[in-house]
Structure formats: C-alpha cells, structure tokens
Amino acid sequence: MEHFCLDMLTRTDLSLDMFHTSKILVTVLEEEEERGVAHIVEHLAFSATKKYSNHDIVKFLESIGAEFGACQNAVTSADETVYELFVPVDKPELLSQAISVLAEFSSEVRVSADDLEKERGAVLEEYRGSRNANGRMQDAHWVLMMEGSKYAERLPIGLEKVIRTVSPNTVKQFYKKWYHLHNMALIAVGDFPDTQSVVKMIKNHFEDKVPVVDPPIIPQFTVPSHEEPRYSSFVESEAAGSAVMISCKVPVDELKTVKDYRNLLAESMFFHALNQRFFKLSRKKDPPYFSCSAAADVLVRPTKAYIMTSSCKQNGTIAALESMLIEVARVRMHGFSEREISVARALLMSEIESAYLERDQMQSTNLRDEYIQHFLRNEPVVGIEYEAQLHKTLLPNVSAAEVSKYSKNFRTSCNCVIKTIEPHAAATVDDLRTVVSTVRTLEEEGNISPWDDESIPEEIISTQPNPGHVVEQFEYSSIGAMELILSNGMRVCYKCTDFFDDQVLFTGFSYGGLSELQESEYFSCSMGPTIAGEIGIFGHRPSVLADMLAGKRAEVGTSLGAYMRSFSGDCSPSDLETALQLVYQLFVTNVEAGEEDVKIVMQMAEESVRAQERDPYTAFSNRVREINYGSSYFFRPIKINNLRKVDPIKACEYFNNCFKDPSTFTVVIVGNIEPGIACPLILQYLGGIPRPPSPIMNFKRDELKGLPFTFPSAVIREVVRSPMVEAQCSVQLCFPVELKNEHMMEDVHLTGLMSKLLETKILQVLRFKHGQIYSAGVSVFLGGNKPSRVGNIRGDISVNFSCDPEISSTLVNLALDEILRLQEEGPSDDDVSTILEIEQRAHENGLQENYYWLERILRSYQSRIYSGDVGATFKIQDEGRNGVRNTLTPATAQLALQRIIPFPCKKQYTVVILMPQSSCLKRLRSFINTRDPKILVGVAGSAILGFTLWKYSQRAASSSASA
C-alpha cells in the first residue's frame, strides 16, 4: 500500500519544504495566564476548524484508514508544535482532502466556548497522566536544569488552573498571535507517482492564506550558565527505585560542514565506548549500579545536555554517583583503548550499513526526519547515500584521542546538574558535594588507574558442529514458503522477501511451558530465564558477548510462556550465520548458577518487587487478575518471600531443559535470505544441534495442562483504594469471551474487528462527546485455555481508561450504555466501513512487513486447524478473514456483539476502579460537603529501573489463542 506522510509544524523562521510540517516556537512564548494554551490549541485543531466541526476531522481520517493516535497525531514541546498525518495516497482526492486538513490547522482552528469546554476534560486527563512519579521527577529535573531561564517556567502541559479556567478569547488571541505562515513548513513525503501534482495540491489549499504584514518577532531565549554544580536529592515515595542523573549543559552544535559531521561521529563513538564500559561494570562483582548509560540530547533550541543515568540498589546512590564520575574521569586521564575504539567504530559502521541497505524502504521516514531538522535546526539535508559515504571515509581516521576528548563535557566544574532519586531519603546534598570533591581530588592527583580490558574470544563457537541433513522438504507456493524437516527432528520453514534489504527475522517455538509446573517449583523455574540470562545463555557472559558481536547486527532472545517456550531473533542477512550460531549455543550451553551472578539477579529482582509495591497501580492490577483469573499461584503477585525461596540451581536446570531437544521445535524464518546461502547455515547450526538420546520436554499440544481460569458468573464492581502522592484513577471494565469451536475461525476475526469498533465508539462517547478522558483502549485476551484442537476458546475483552475519580462510575455506566446500544441497535454503516478500512489498511501495510508474515506463519503452525500443511491452514485463515469482511454489515456486527460478549452486556462483567486512598478526616469532610474536592489524577509512571520483574504467567496471559 502506498502511503503519504504529512506532518505539520510551526516555528521561528520561514522555510517551506516538501513535507507537511507546521511548527511554532510555542510554550516558551506563553504568558503566565496562557501556560498550557499552546497544547490546548493543538487539541482544538482536531476538534473543530472553519470547515470541520465535532471532531469531523478525526472521523474523516479514520474513514480512510488513518487511525486516531497512530496515524493522526500531534505533539507540543517547548519550542514547537508538530502535526502529523499518515494517510494513503492511492486516491488523489483523499490526499488532497488530507492536505486541506493541514491548511485548516494553519489558520482556521475554531475556538468557541463549546469547543473549549469539550476539550478541557481531555487536556486535564492528559495533565493528570503526567502527575505520576515519573512525571514529577522529570518536571523537577527540568526546572533544575533550566533554572534562570523562561524555559524553567514553561512546561508544555501547562498549569491545571489555566487548563480549567482559561477563556476562549485568551486561547484565540494566542493562536492568532503566533500561528503565522512564516513560522510554518509543510513537508510531504511519500510514494507519489507525480510530485508536481502534490505541490499543486498544496498550493491550491494554501494560496488563499494571506500572511500578516507585521507579524510579532519571536524572541530568543537563553539558558544561563552556572559555574558551580546544582545538586538535588529528590525523594519520591512512588519511585520505581533509586537512580542517579548527571547532566552537563553545552551549546547546541552546528552541523554545516564535513568537519561538523566528523565531530558528530566522534561524539557518537564516545557514547558507544562509554556505555560499553558502564555495561561491563554493571556485570562485575558487587556492581555500583544495575544499569547505567550516557547520551546527548537537545533540550531546547540553544542548549543540549550530556546526560548519564543509572539505576541502583536502595541506599546505593552515593556509590553509583562516585563510580559514574570516576569512569568519565578515567577517560579524561587515560582515554579509550584502541580496541574500545575499534568496537565503537564497528557499531557505527554496522548502523549506517543497515540504514544504507534499507534506504529505499525507509526513504520516506529518513527524508521526513531530515527535512524537519532542516526546518527546525537549520541542519543540511544530507541523504543516506552521502551519510554512508561520510561514515566510510571519516570513521577509519577518527582517533582514540579525538573520541576521548568528549569526556571533558562531563566535567562538574561548569553547567553541571547532579540529582539523586530515592523512594526514601538517604543521600543528602552534602553527600553529593563530598563525592564530587573526592573524585576531583583523585583526578587532580592522578589516583585513578587505567581501564582494564578483559580478554575477548575470537569465535562464538569453539568447535564447529557437524551439519545435519534434510529428511523431508515441502514447498508451499501459495505463501512463498519452503519447509524442511531436519535430521535432528527440527522443523524449519523459511520465506524469502525483499521488503527490507537488511532484515531477517526468525522465531522457534515448542509446546510445553510454565503451566506444567507444580506450585512448589513454579517460582524457581519462572526465574530461570532471568538468572540464566545474567550468567550467559549463549556460552559467554553478556559483557563478553557484547564485544564479540560489535559490528554485527544479530540478536536472539528467549521467552517462557504458559503453554510454549520460544526463541526469537533479528539479524542482517550478512549476519545470519552469527544469529544461527547463537541459537546453536542456546541449545548446547549448560548454564550453571554462580553465587555472585545469582546475588546480583536477586538484588535486582527484590528492588523491582519493592518498586511494584510502591506503585499505586500494583494493588489495582493484582485485584483485576484475582477477580478475572482466580487466586491460583500462576496469577498471584510475586512477593519478596517468594524470591527468597527461589532455588537458582533448579531455575538454571529448568531453563537448560527448555532449550535442549531440537526435535520439539518449529522454526520460522522470514526476510531477505538467499536459499543457496541460508540453507547450508540452517543445516550446520540448526541441523547440527544434537538430539538427546531420549526426549526432553516433549509435550503434545492436546495434553497440556490448562490454566485455572474462570471468569466470574455475575456482575462485580469494586473500588481499590491505594495510597498516592497525587491522586490517580484508572478503570478496567472486562467481559468474558467464549468462542464456540464450530464458529471459531470466523469469530476470532470478528472479535478483532469488534474490539476496534468498541474502542472507536467508546472514545467517541467518553472523549469527543463528553470530553472526560484522554484515551481509551480495548484489548482482547484469548489465552484462557490450553492450545488444544478441541474445545471452545475462552478469554476476555477489556476496556481501559483513566479519568477524574469523581466521575469514574458515571463513565463506566456511559461505556456500558454505549456497548448495550451497539448490541441492541447495531453500529451505523459509517462505523462498519471505518473499522473495515482501518483493518484493511493495516492488512495491506502488513503484507509489506516481515514481522507480519512471521506472525501469520507462526499462527498457522499453532492454529488448531493445522494438520501438517501450513499452506492449507494459511488459506483457510485467509478465507475466514475475507468471509467475515465480505459479510460484515451493521446487522451482522450487532449479532457478533451479542454472541461474543454477554448479551445484554450488563448481565455479566467486572469493573475494577483504582481510587486514591483518603484519610478519615477527608472522608468526613467529603460527607459534610456532599462532594469530594477535585484532586489531580495521573496514570502509572514508567520505571526508572531498566530491569522489570514481571511474572511469566502474565506474559502467558497476554498471548492469544491461534485460530
């Protein structure tokens, strides 16, 4: 499917490039009473303009397959607002209308009292969503970084008071004052048959726009420098762990000459080399942190920052800070070794080679991004071909000394901000000052030793395996795939594609997973991948393997689910051999639990569990699982005492057995492969995996142990109250689903379409009509029973949204009313055509994606109708999809909603609502005043820790049954 990417930005200087972007220097321009207005204007643009009203823009774009959020969106930052549309270009009239939408955004956004009132609730909910632990920490750090500049007082989301009370006139004045054509650029990038016709369309829609004679001059804002470091010990009771942030501000570099580009390459090599060191340090005995990384990021137009962040154990921030400062001081004193530089160089060359190989497939995205940066930052539009040439010419000559000098940007003597984040106060500002002083003294006195490089093996596999051979071979011409049965019993199916020149994807799966375990061994075995992964599942420690893979694009990971265990990989065609070597190593490596390795893993796991316990959403999600899935140990939340009972030896033994017998695995490979090259590699490294004398974990799919899953038979509505710093409210409304075996093929497709219908209609009601939510999601879970070929498919459909706590029950009732209305009256013709168009566009895009084909072929193998012929299964699935699409009408959709979820929907469902826990005094005041005071609401924040311990049962619970 050909597509056209439209972006709209608004900005400071006049620049018109072929792409649609419209950009303005925005939130930093707001006056005190306007704080948040730029973001409100962005919302209003999709709500109503001169030609469109009542979110007709959203409805039109969805009707042509441009899904709200994914394909029509906008973002407001301190310096610009960007509007982006991703629409099909196969029909010129639709492309023209999409361009007209951007023309409306440029000067015709309507700001009436009704429009503003409708949108306030959505903006408020987005504001609440930012008031979680992560949002509070980010905001506090931003203010600390920007102190002394106007940027510090102009967070894009704005102030709650302004969002609630700003007048239509104030919003309108801001829009008219700053949205001017000379501040905008329109960039259109797509697979156009005729670019001149697109230029003509743009001119037609914008030629009647008259620029103002004397537009206001956009002021330039600076960020003051400071010689002494700024310190902060931030205590956040809901933080997902302890962390350290070191930020050093520097001016934004120009990128105009080849010398500038060389400097950019040297800077990139610096971060690659430094991050390799941080990773190795995090894997040593008694590491100072669990993870640490460094990067550079443009904060605002005049300023960028060199940033180091680490996550560490409780009360470990001082040790982490000291280690981070010592490491950059070590680079300043001794530099990087030539081997470190060669590894960084290889990584950069691998990245640019991949980008060059996929230049045709990624041309639209690359050009769009380059034109945006040209418009916003005045950077040249280089093009991937020239960039690849520059890499090839410049990289070999960038020296270790050139790379090492960037460590000077991490000096604490100028423009440095140091911050610790902890759930409980431990480090003080004086502690931070002491560490900085100590490291400075060590550096000045030369008391920091050089980096000690560890020995790196040359080859991943020490002894090449004996190749297997093909026992049987089948061609499935209908899907362009070939199947091989290897001599060790492994089944391999490969499909050659040309969608992406530098991509090969593969997944191998085998039946039998965590559902087979007894409660006494469940927690130990479910920790197997985590413990084994820390030790090294490919025959080498992760820190060693990282260097061995430098310059190669080959990744392999594993997963254990309820009913299956699997490995998946992504590699460049030139690195397919390396990727398959990793798979071979996975099967022949016996991971043994070492005391120090286990100690680190369990520390990280305990920190993660404690973080979950601090998260207000934990009690909510635990109760949702308990109500909907029962109290089995498989769904029970993991506790510290569970971790302390984990047997690491048993965990590693279980993991080893999961990937031991190749005869139980089916492997699907999709991508840019040449059979003449790939097949010998498949035979050597997959066929060469030794088959054990007797079967190991050889399960039959029809004999697997099912999960103890029983959905409540009656209505359950429950409020979960949790202590919170700032109030949050989240809703999950859930319905049981049971698809009859005789209609299973059609009903699986119908369930997907009906979930999209429900999501679209609930969003229309709760956001566009009542203006009370920011977003809503509808998800389908069809993994409630084992993947047997017989029996019905069980699962659920859940509706999720966050909202104001005071009206949460009212919004639940509105959602139920809308679902019941759809069951009783059916959707409209437009509703049906919209979801069909969205599904069709997704399908057409998928046909050009390797991930789509990989998933489709895997689903065919895992389908309950699979009987040895994957091509036949694929055909039946396609016929089922086409049959559903061809017969879907408002009437058949109505019947599907009655059949898939309980009818009427109000007779069987569960609702769990997360609410803030209030004190007795507050509840008494609430009772006396007859209403609760309005308080800020937020959604759960993302974790600081890079490590997240999540029960593998939950991973399993997200897998869907295959039809």
Disulfide bonds with the S-S distance in Angstrom:
none
